[in-house]
Amino acid sequence: MKKAVISILGTIMPPIKGQERAKYYFSNDLKEKFNLKKERYTNMLPLLLDNFQDYGEIRNIYTYLSKEKQTTVLEYELLEYDIVKKGLFISENIKDEEANYSYFLDKYNELIEEYDRVIIDVSHGFRHFPILAVVNLIIQNIKNPEKIEYIFFAKEIKQFQKYEVIDLKEYLELANLSFMLSTFNQNYTVSSNIQFTNPLYKKVAKELSVFSTHFLSNSFKPLIEGKTIEHIIDNLEELQKRDTVVNFKNYIIDIIEHIEDIRQLKYKKESIKLYELSKIMDDRGYQLNAITLLFEALGFYCLESISSLEDIGKRVVTFRGYIEAKKKPLHIYSTYTLVNEARVITKIRNRFKVSTFINSDALKNSVINYLSCIKNLNEFKQFIEALEALRNNLAHGNSGFTLKDVKLIYMKNLHKFEKLVIEENILGKDNALL
């Protein structure tokens, strides 16, 4: 495996006569992995040359000035190293091509791509180069977190006298974690490009991705009734205990509270569950999903309402038994059939043909007789037709609506649902002239 340490050279010179070189030491985490042969060095270049040539090549990024200064350092430290042969030149002159940000980033990427694993040192450097390097490393870390093993930075403890070499790699992972949590909060997506080496971050990313897949494919039953949400909450609560996430704890709190609210929907009727999920989809900008779920909520409301009739209630129990037993054909003996037939008979009544769920004239007549007693049923029928037409129009890509149009139409239908279903319970026995 091809490895390298890549360092941006700075301009720190050997100490003046009578002074000692600065003391360098590794942070506690790095001490577990590396040992220094001695503790005093002029800067990071001799430290790396003295301790990391067994790891891989020592490569550098230099300017004319840093090359001049570090040549003096190498002589002082009695070290042999060809800065030009092992280096990438970047100009200090802003008029030169080699001083352009894009040039630096392109060449820096090329240098990193030469190796399977790298340690990056950003302790020194001319002006903006260390900052650009870190920005580039964030991008590199998203693509392949295993390539960058460590990011060394000599943290100043006492100027010119004492420096602690720390690893910034975790901060890259934290940046990615923050980005992932933020985007999940906004739209339930988890980028497949973001990879982690931290085991806890990996688990959180994997579980949020599972949640995203279920939610955006309208696969709610296994999500709400399964263990995914519980696992996400447990791991996010564990994540909250870490001091490193203090700056984006609010993301974590919001996600925990929100997905717990979703989990609690398992105690609601299907019609209300889908109504709540429809609103969530709308908030996240998924208008077609929101309209589809509202339409399905309407179907479940029809089913729940006619199931209050004794004979229909018994038939529902029997039919659900077929579904659980996986009676074939599966697409016929399905919840979709239950919901669809309940919605269709509510909409067309006498024109309904005996089918799979409502499979006899006696059941059909029982439903029709009940519906005939419902006040303002025609208004509800028109609502079903309007919402169905909207769903079909958008689902088949035939709509000339703007996003703003769709949002306004959705809100109009949502308020209609709230009025007829939640407030009035229009198909309820209290609204029937029995």
N, C-alpha and C positions, 0 to 999 in steps of 0.2 A: 504493500500500500504506500503510495507516494504522499509524503507529508512535508509541510514547511511551516516555519514561523515567519510571518510577514510584519515588519516593523516600519513605521513612519519615522524617519530620522529627524531629530531636532537640532538645537544649537547649543545645548548645555556643554560647557567646556570643562577641562580638568580644573581642580581647585588651585588657587594661587598658593605660592610657597608658604608653608607653615600651617596650611589648613588640611583637613582630612576630606576624603571623598564621602559622599552621603551614604548613610546606612539604608540598605534595602532588605525587606523581609516579606515573605508571603503571608497572605491572610490565612486564618485558621482553616478555611475550606481548601485552599491551595496547598497548605502545608501537608495535607493528607496525601497529596499526589506528587509533589515536587520538593526537592531539597536544593538549597543553594550551596555551592562549594565554599563561598565566603560571603560576608555580609556587606562589604563596601565596594561600590562601583561608581564611576563617573555618571553614568546614566543607563538606560535600558539596553542600549546596543551591546556594550561589553558584557552585561549580565546575561543577555541571550546567547551571545557567542560562547561564553564560558560554561553555560549550563544546558543548552538545548540543541547542540549539534548532533547529539545521539537521537533526538526526536526526528529531525529532518533538516532540510536546507534552511539556511537563514537568508531570507530575502528582504529587500528594503525598498522604500520609496524615498527619493532624495531630491533636494534642490541644489543649485550650485553652492549656496551658502551652507546648507547642512552637510554637504559632502566635504567642504573645506574644514568645517569645525570637527566633524567626526573623524576625519583623517588624523587630526591632531590627537583626538581621544584615543584612537587605536594605537598610535605611537606611544602615548603615555601609559596605556594599559598593557603594552607589549603583546598586542594581538595582531594577527595577520588576517586581513579580510578585504576582498576587492569590492568596494562599494558599487562601482560602475558595472562590473560584470554581473553582480548579483542583484542589481537594482533597477528601478523604474524611475526615469527622470521626469520631474514636474517642475515647470518654471515658476519663479516668483514674479516674473514680469507679466502683468495682466494683458499685454498686447500679444503675447506669444500664444500659439495654439495650445501648447503644453500647459498653459495656465487655466484653460477653460474647464469649467465644472464637468461638462460632458466628456471631455478628453480624460480627465482624471478617473471618472467613474467607469468609463469603458475599459481603460487600461487596468484599473484596479480589479475589475471583474475578470478580465482575461488572466491576470496573475493568479487570482483565486482558483479559477477553473483549471489551471495546470495541475492541481493537486486534489487528492481524495480527501485529505484531512488537513486542516490548518489551525494554527494558533495566530491570532491577530493581536498586535501590540499597538495601542493608540495613545500611548503615554505622552509622546512628543509630536512635533510636526509644525509646519508652516501655516499660520492663520487658520483657514477654514478646512484644511485637509482632514484633520481628525474628525471633525463634525460630519463632513461628507462621507468619510469612511464608515462611521457609525450608522448613518442613514442607509448606506449601501448594504451594510451587514444586516439591518432589519429585513431588507428585501431578500437577501441571500438566505437568511434564517427561515423565512417563510417557505422558501422553495425547498431547502434541504438543511434542516437543523443539525444533522449529524456531521456535516462537512466542517462546520466551525466548532471546534472542540472547546476553545477558551478564547476570551478576549481580555488581554492583560491591560491594566491601567495602573500606573504608579501614582497612587493617591498621596498627596502631600500631607505629611503629619507635622513636619517642621521644615520650613523653607531651606533648601540646600543642605539639609542635615538628615532628615529621616523620611522615608517613603514606604508605604505599605502597598505591595502589588496585589490588586484585587481582580476578581473575574467579573466582567460585565455581561457575561453570557446570559445570566438569569434575567437581566434587565431587558434583553432582546425578547426572551420568552414572555416576560411580563407585558411588553409592548404588544406582542401578538395576542396574548391572552386578553388584554384590555380591548383590543380591536374586535376580537371574536365575540366577547360578551356584549359589546356595544351593538354590533350588527345583529346579533341574535335578539337582543332586546327590541330592536327596531322592526325586524322583519322575519324572525325565526330562521334565518339562513346561517349556515356554518360553512365557510370556505374550505373546500377540500385541499387548497394549496397551503393552508396553515398546518404545520407539523410541529410537534413538541418532543423534547427529550425528557422533560420533567414528568414522572409517572402520574402525579395527580392531575396536572394540566391535560395529559393525554386522556385520562378517564373522563374528565369534564367535557373535553372536545368530542369524544366518541359518543357520550350519552346525549349531548345537545344535538349532535348530528342525527342520532336515532329519533329524537323528538321531532326534529325538523322534517325528516322523511315521513314520519307518520302524519304530522299535522298538515303538511302541504299536499299530501295525497288523500286527505280527508279520511285517514284510517284512525278514527278516534277511539273506538272501543278498546283495542289492545293498548293504546296509549294511556287512556284514562283509568282503565281497570287493571293494567299491568304494573310492573315494578319500575319502569323507566323513570317516571317522575320522582319516585321515592329515592332512587339512586342518585339522580341529579341533585336533589335537595341535600342529601347526606354529604355528597362530595363538595357542594358549594359551601355548606356550613363548615366543613373542614378547611376549605380554602379561606374562609373568612377569618380564621384564627391566625393567619400568617400576617406578620407586619408588612410584608412586601406588597400586599394588595390594598393597603389602606387608601390609596388615591383613587381606586375605583370600586370601593366597597358598595357604593350606591347601585352600581350595575348588578352586583350579586344579590343585594337585598331585593331589588325590583324583580329580578328573575325568580327568586325563591317565592316571593309573595304572589307573583302572577301565575306561575305554574301550579302553586298550591290551590289557587282559585280554580284553575282548570281541573285539577284532580277532584275537587269537591263537587264538580258537576256530575259525578257518577251517582250522586244521591238525588238528582233531579229527573223529572220525566224527560223522555227523549225529545219531545217537542221544545221544551224549555232549554234543554242542554244544547240543541242545535241552534236555537235562537241566540243563546249567549255566545256560542262559537262563531256564529255569523257576524256578530258585532265585533268580535276580536279580529276576524279576517278583514273586516272593513277598516278597522283602526290601523292595520298593518298594510293596507293598500291592495289587498287581494280581492278586488271587487267581484270577479266571477265566482270565486269560492264563496264569498259572502252571500251572493244572490242564490247560488245553488243550495247552500245550507239553509237559507230562509225558506226556500221552496220545499226542501225536505222536511223542515220543521212543520210546515203546513200539512204535509202528508201524514206525519206522525200524529199531529193534533187530530186529524180526521179519524185515524185508526184508534187513538185513545178514546175519542168521543163515542164512536159506534160500539166500541168494546164494552161500554157501560150497559149495553143490551145483553141480557143473559145468554141468549143463544149465540150471539156473535162473540161474546167473551169466551164461551166454551170452545168455539171454533178456533179462536186465536190461540188458546192453550194447545189444542190439538195440532194446529199448524206449526207452532213453535217447536213442538216435539219432533215433527218431521225435519225441521231445520237442524235441530241438535243431533238427530240421528243421521244427518247427511243423506236424506232420501234423495234419489236421483229422479230427474235431472236437477242438479244443484241450482242452476240459474232460475228454475221454476219454483222450487221449494226454498224460498229465500225471503229475507226481511223486505227486500225490494218489492216482491210480489204483494206482501201484506200491505205495505204502505201505499203502493201504487193503486191497488184495487180500492182501498179505502178512500183515496183521494178522487179517483175517477168516478165511483158511484155517488160521491157527494156532489160532484160537478155535473154529471149527466142524468143521474137518477134512473128514470124509467128506460132510458136507452141503454143502460148497462146490460151487458150479456153475462150470464152465469159463467164463471171461469174457475180458477184454481182454488183461491181462498174462499171467496163467496161462491160456493159450488152447488147451490140449489136455489130453486125459486122461493122456497120458504125463507132462506137467509136473505135473499135479495129483497123480498117483500117486507121483511122485518125492518131492514135498513131504510127502505123507501118510505114506509109508513112513519117511521120516526122522523126522518128528514122533512117530511111533509108538514110536520108540526112546528118546525123551527121558524121563528120570526126572522124576517130579513135575510132568509137563506140566499135569496138572489144576489144580494150584495156580497156575500161570502163567495158564491159561485164566480162572480165577476172578478173577485180578487184572485182566486186560484188561476183563472184564465189569463189574467194580466201578468201575474208573476211567472207563470209557465212560459208565456210568449217572450217575456224579457229574458228569461234564462236560456231559452232555445236560440233566440236572436244572437246573444253574446257568445254562446257556446259554439255556434257554427260559423262565427267570424263574419256574419252578414251585417253587423251593426255599423251605422254611420255615426253613432254617438261619440262625443268626446268624453274624456275621462271625467270632466266636470259634470256632464250630462248624466253619466252612469251613477256617479256619486249622489246626485240629487234625486234620481229615480229610485235608487236603493233606499235612501232615507225616507222617501215618501211611502214605499212599500213596508219598510220597517215600522213606521208609525201606524200603518194600517194593520199590520200584524199585532202590534201592541194593543190597539183599540179593539179589534174583533176577537182576538184569541185570549190575551192576558186580562184585559179589563172587562170585556163583556162575556167572555166564554160563550160565544155565539151558538156553538153546537151543544152546550150543556143542557141538562134536563130542566134547569131553572129557566131556560129561554125557550122551552118547547111548550106548545099549547096542547098538552095531553089531557 
